[in-house]
């Protein structure tokens, strides 16, 4: 069996989804793949049973001095475990997808001299990637511009885009059609993996303030936290909207995106990738406590291009949202234009571009470069 490419990711779906998409692309090209994730990670589940999974210790940042020591200790332990994995599988390259769960394997790759590619999903370089970017052969980015990249590393940056799940990619074939003058208007509200409480509080209150004729045309599909479902359901009762469907988790997000005329959502990396892959206009409400405020940077990138509208959470009030909806839904042409920009903003072949970058790095380093290739470096370390 050929040496694998070792992917390392963990934590949220924002890191795991692109790792899974890259794994599928590499496997389709005949390149074997293995995954290193943290001991709590769900890995790829049953979707890619052929991919060996290695679990190591990792940590998020814990507060206080004792917490920082605990974080450091877990990262050191995970690095020792990841180094053993690298010695065992002798990967051609390691691909890190950011987040602290990726750090042990990325550090181990640097210590072992294995070629390293980092993938950054957001418009701000994440802290874990920031720590390791100087040792990477390539930094693959999703956005046209990413802040926080050190000056000396910019020549190694390549825009590959952010790979999306296969179901989302397939939904791209559903071209956008703006709502007509009298038909239903399908509004999709998503707030991350468990819904956003602010959407549960603001969206029904905003729809109570729009004009009755517009309200009657609205068909709402809204994701809510489980504990908020009853309250949101009660808030919609008597409003006279055309239809309401509430759920704590939608299993068919690609189909719902394809059906939507307008999406209200956060601005995490995966959400942005999926929204633009399908090509739908969105009102983006960044999570205000995201690390380095990266969701605002994500949202601003698309909004400045004309593919979405940015509303900071403090400005996301019922009155402001009602006014925004009245204005947008009165101009279907603006929705169509934003949908076209959104669709064009997406890097369609992100998984293929990322795979080509990884293979290029692995082959270049095997021919002799500043990185020691694992087939030589690991033997020399014995």
Protein Blocks (a to p, Z undefined) as FASTA:
>chain_A
ZZddddddehjfklmmmmmmmmmmmmmnopacdddddfkbgkjmjmlmmlccdddddddd
dehjklmmmmmmmmmmmmmmmmmmmmmnopabdcdeejjklmmmmmmmmmnopacddddf
bfbdcfklmmmmmmpfbdcdfbfbdghiafklmmmpccebjaddfklmmmmmmccddddf
kbccdddddebjnopfklmmmmmmmmmmmcfklmmmpccdddddfklmmmmmmmmgonlp
abdcddfbdfklmmmmmmpmbdcddfbfklmmmmmmnopaddddddfkbghhlmmmmmmm
mmmnopaccddfklmcfklmmmmmmmmmmmmmlmmmmmmmmmmmpcfklmmmmmmmmmmm
mmmmmnopabdcfklmmmmmZZ
